[in-house]
Amino acid sequence: MFKANRLALAIAAATLSTGVFAAPAGTIATVNGVAIPSTKADLFVKEVTARGQKDTPQLRAQVKDELVKNEVVYQEAIKKGMDKSPEAMAQLDMLKQRIVIGAYVNNYVKANPISDSDLRKEYDKIKVNFASKEYKARHILVASEAEANAIIADLKKGKKFDELAKAKSMDKGSAANGGDLGWSNPANFVKEFGTALAALPKGKMTDTAVKSQFGFHIIKLDDVREAKGPSFEEVKGELAQQMQGKQVQEMVEALVKKAKVE
């Protein structure tokens, strides 16, 4: 159901019929001789559809009804002089300031677009921070070092890692897949685990249990590959937003420096 925007008043008992208003061209209704322009309804509909609702005749009818209610109460508030109250005038001034600032910033961003070449330069700067390698590991997690040592002994005797993981591991999420943790960067694990994993040769497992806050791990490294990291196209939109935000911040700081603030 349509919900009024934050400027609308909740009038639970009001049931106005908008069908009785004969609106001139370019308006959706008149209230006590005051026209409600269709442009106001269009803005209202734009706000609502931006949140996922469809622009339908039913929505338009609800918007019209809400704007009529707003106008009725607004006219009554003006009669009572509410528009002259210090609080209302201060809020109106703040709202106007926000709208004008928003329009200025939007125009500034349009006039100063971030070029693809600048985006690529920024991408080249940050991609050096991407992980250079990814590790495909599996583990068996148990509560005690003695239990971990017994499992390591069984593995050295030829028992299969995945079978022991399914039977013994406390990490039930990976245990169901034979302890498989998939591809990841060692930095994504707790420090003790990540350090031990990065030190393992491919195809080998830890000779001793690795203790962490979760218990004792037996870790096996199945494979290693070069990490690709996100492509330029995958991060282009996010990069553009970040660079535009920085650009606007620098513009504001420059204006503040030039301003006479006392």
N, C-alpha and C positions, 0 to 999 in steps of 0.2 A: 504494500500500500504506500501511497505517496505520503511523505512526511514534509511538513513545512520547514523552510530554512530558519536560521536562528533569529532573523528579524521579524518573523511572523509571531503573532500572539496566539496563545492557546485559549480559544474561546469554546469551552466544552458544550455550552447550551445553544450556541448560535447555529442556525440552519437557514442561511440566506439562499434564496433562489435567484441565480444569476440570469435566468431566462427573461426577466422582466426589464432588463436594461437594454435600451436601444442605443447601441454604440456607433458614433460616427466612424467614417473610414479611418483606418490607421490606429484604432483603439479597440480594446476588447470589451470595455464597459464604461459607463459613466456613473459616478456616485455623487448624488446631490449636485449635479452639474459639472463635476470634475472628471475629466477623461483619464482613463488608465491606458497609456500607450501600449500598443502591441509589442514594442521593443522591450518593455519591462517584462512582459510575459516570456518573450524569447530568451532573455537573460536567465530568468527563473528556470525555464525548461533546460537550458544549457547546463546549469548547475546540477540539476537532478540527473540528467542523462550522463553526465561525466562520472556519476557514481554508479552507473550500470543499468539504470532504468531505460526503457524504450520510449521514444517520442510517439505517443499514441493520442487519438482523440480523447480518450478517457483521462490521460495525464493532462492534456491541455485544459479540459473542463475543470479538473481539480486545481490546476494552477490559477485559472480564472477565478474560481470560488475563493481561493486563498487570498488573492490580490484584492478582491472586493472586500473581504473581511478586514484586511490590513488597512485599506483606505478608509473604511467606516470608522475604525478605532483611531486611526491617525487624525482624521478630521475632528473627532471628539477631543483627542489629546491637545490639538492646537487650540480649540475653544477654551480649554482649561489652562492654556499658557505653558504647557509642559515643555514646548520647544524652547522656551526662554530660560528654563532652569539651568543653573550653573553646571550641574552634572551632565544633563543632556547636551549642552553646548560643548563641553569638554570632550565627550564621547564622539560627537559628530566631527569635531576638529581632528581627533585621532584617526577616525575612520577615513576622513578625506585625505589625511597625510599618508596613510598606508596605501590607499588607492593610487594616489599621484606618484608615490615612490615606486610602487609596483610597475606602473606604466613607464616610468623613466628607466628603470632597470631593464624591462623587456625591450625597450627601444635601444638601449645601450648594447644589449647582447646581440640584437639583430644587426646593428651597425658595426659590431666588432666580432664577427664569427671566427671560430677557431678553425684554422685551415687543416687539411689532411696532413700536410707536411709537418705542421707543429704537433699534431696528434701522434704521428709516427716517431718524431724525435722523443716525445715523452714516453712512448711505448718502449723505445730502444733503451731508455734510461732505466725503466723499472724491470724490464725482462731479465736483467742481469741478476735480479734478486730471486728469480724463480729457482726452485730446487733443481740441481743438476742431475739428480738420479732419483728413481723411484724403486722401492723394494717390495717384492711379493713374498710375504712371510706367513708363517703359521706358528701357533704356540699352544702349549698346554699349561693351564693355570691351576695350581693346587695350593692348599693352605699351609703346608709345612715343607721345610727343606728336606726332611727325611723322605717324605713321599716323592718329592721331585727327584731326589737322587735315585730312588728305586725305579722310577720311570726311565731315567737316563740309562740305568743299567739294562733295563728291558730293551730299550731302543738299540743299545750297543750289541745286544744279543740277536738282533734282527727283527724284533717286533716292529710292526708298521706304525708310523707316527700318527696317521689319520685315525687308525682304529683306537689307539690309546687316547687320543684327543677326545673322540666321541665317548669313550668309556669313563675317562678320568677328569677331564677339564671342568673347572667351575665356571668358565666363560661359556655359558650355554649357547650364546649367539654364534660364536665361531666353532664350538664343539660339534654342532650339527653338520658342519662342512669340513670336518677333519682338522679343525683348528685354523682354517684358512682365514687370513685377515685381509686378503686382497692387496691391491697396489697402493702404496702410501709412502709418504716422506717420513723418515725416522723422527723428525721434529714433531710429528703429530701424536707421537706416543709419549708416555711419561719418560722422564730423562733416562732412568736406568735401563728401561726397555730399548729406547731409541739408540742409546750409546752401544749397547750390546749388539743390536741388530746391524748397525752400520759397520761394526768391526768383523762381522761374520763373512767368510768366503762363501760364494754362491754354492748352494747344495749342501752346506754344512749346518750343524746345529751347535748350540752352546754345550760345552762339556760340563759346566756347573750351573746350578740354578741361579736365575737372576731375580733378586729380591726387589719388589716395588711395594707401593702402598696397598696393592691389591692382593699380594701373596707372592708365590714363587713361580717363575715362568721357565719353561723349556722352550727355546726359540729355534726355529729352523728357517733358513733363508732359501726359498725356492728359486728366485730369479731376481735379476737387476736389469733395469733399462734406463735409458736417458729420458729425463722428464721433458715433455714437450711444453708444458705451460699453456695458458690460454693464448689463442691467436689474436692478432691485431683486431680482426673483425669482431671477435667475441667481447673485447673490452672497449671497443671504440666509443660506444655510447656512454659508458660510465666515465671513461677518460674525458670526454667532451664536457660532461657535467662538472667534473672536478676542476677542469681548467677554466671553465666559464665562471664557476664559483670563486676561484682564486682571482680571476680577472676583475670580477665585480668588487671583491674585497679590496683589491689594490686601488680601484677607481675611487671607492668610498674613502679610503685612507688618504689618498691624494687630495680629495675635496676637503677633508677635515684639516689637513695641514695648511691649506690655503685660506681656510675660514678664520675669522677673528672671533675667538671664543674667550669670553671674559668671565 
